[in-house]
């Protein structure tokens, strides 16, 4: 196999593996006992998807994008009609963040 084909194949495997990496996410509402657990799925172009489930049964899906090297922002839409915005600071696959969900404050951690 030509060297350039081998490099391209190795890079493709690395990129595809990065797209399927699930990073744990857990969080809580600050004004109630509701908690959230799920995963973020980093993609290419410094963006990704997030899926969490509430302790009250709602499922929430959204997306995020890095706005600089360490900070990012995203949105969530839940099956019970709530939606919200998130901001975070991350270093690699670990970080912290906060935001609102239906105008209620939430906080979360990324990674273990």
C-alpha positions in Angstrom: 0.0 0.0 0.0 1.4 3.4 -0.9 2.5 5.5 2.1 0.0 8.3 1.4 -2.9 5.8 1.3 -1.7 4.3 4.7 -1.6 7.8 6.3 -5.0 8.6 4.9 -6.5 5.3 6.2 -4.9 5.8 9.7 -6.3 9.4 9.8 -9.7 8.2 8.8 -9.8 5.6 11.5 -8.7 8.2 14.1 -11.4 10.7 13.0 -14.2 8.1 12.9 -13.2 6.8 16.3 -13.3 10.3 17.7 -16.8 10.7 16.3 -18.1 7.7 18.2 -16.5 8.4 21.5 -19.1 8.8 24.2 -18.1 11.2 27.0 -20.2 11.0 30.2 -22.2 14.0 31.2 -24.1 14.4 34.5 -25.9 17.4 35.9 -28.6 18.8 38.1 -31.2 21.5 38.3 -30.2 24.0 41.0 -33.7 24.7 42.2 -35.0 21.1 42.4 -33.9 17.5 42.9 -33.9 16.8 39.2 -30.8 15.2 37.8 -29.5 14.4 34.3 -27.3 11.7 33.0 -26.1 10.9 29.5 -23.3 11.4 27.0 -21.7 14.0 24.7 -20.5 12.7 21.4 -17.6 14.9 20.1 -17.6 15.3 16.3 -15.4 17.0 13.8 -15.0 20.8 13.5 -15.0 21.2 17.3 -18.7 20.5 17.6 -20.8 17.6 18.8 -24.1 16.2 20.0 -25.4 15.6 23.5 -28.1 13.2 24.8 -29.2 13.1 28.4 -32.1 11.7 30.4 -33.7 13.4 33.3 -34.5 11.7 36.6 -38.1 12.7 35.8 -38.1 10.7 32.6 -37.6 13.4 29.9 -35.0 12.8 27.2 -33.0 15.8 26.0 -31.0 16.1 22.8 -28.8 18.9 21.6 -25.6 20.1 20.0 -22.6 22.1 21.0 -19.7 24.0 19.5 -16.5 25.3 20.9 -16.2 29.1 20.5 -12.5 29.1 21.4 -9.8 26.6 22.6 -11.6 25.7 25.9 -15.0 27.3 25.9 -18.2 26.2 24.2 -21.9 26.7 24.0 -24.9 24.6 23.1 -28.6 24.0 23.2 -30.9 21.3 24.5 -34.4 20.3 23.5 -36.3 17.9 25.8 -39.2 15.5 25.1 -41.3 17.3 27.7 -41.2 20.6 25.8 -38.4 22.3 27.7 -35.4 23.8 25.9 -32.4 25.7 27.0 -28.9 27.0 26.4 -25.6 25.7 27.9 -22.0 27.1 28.3 -19.0 25.1 29.3 -15.3 25.2 29.9 -13.4 22.0 29.0 -9.8 20.7 29.0 -9.7 17.7 26.7 -12.6 15.4 27.6 -13.3 16.9 31.1 -15.1 20.1 32.0 -17.8 21.9 33.8 -20.7 24.0 32.7 -24.0 25.6 33.4 -27.0 27.0 31.7 -30.8 27.2 31.8 -33.5 24.7 30.9 -36.9 26.3 30.7 -35.5 29.3 32.5 -34.4 27.1 35.4 -30.6 27.1 36.2 -28.7 23.8 35.6 -25.1 22.8 36.2 -23.2 19.8 34.8 -19.9 18.1 34.5 -18.3 16.5 31.5 -16.1 13.4 31.8 -15.4 11.4 34.9 
